[in-house]
Amino acid sequence: MTKPKHYHTGTLRVTGQNTKAMDWALRGRISEGQEMIQAFKAEMERVQAVMDSPDATPEVVANGKAYTAALFNLINVTAGIVHEQQSALYAVMRGPL
């Protein structure tokens, strides 16, 4: 009986079974991140519609701009996380099995 092959990448011990688990988890996180980005963009559009309203007061416009800037930062941070997870997924896919 031969032992299964195990490979070491960094501090993570990679086998075929946990590679599949990592693949599944990363794909789920990537999908969630992309959904969050779309939700943030939709929220930005709603805020812009409120700011463009003729009934919008200067205070509403100022608060809307601050909120839009915060949403923009969330989009950038989330996109960075998604990019890192995609890179990790590609590393798992290319890794030894």
Secondary structure as GFF3:
##gff-version 3
##sequence-region A 1 97
A	DSSP	beta_strand	7	9	.	.	.	ID=ss1
A	DSSP	beta_strand	12	14	.	.	.	ID=ss2
A	DSSP	alpha_helix	16	52	.	.	.	ID=ss3
A	DSSP	alpha_helix	58	94	.	.	.	ID=ss4
###
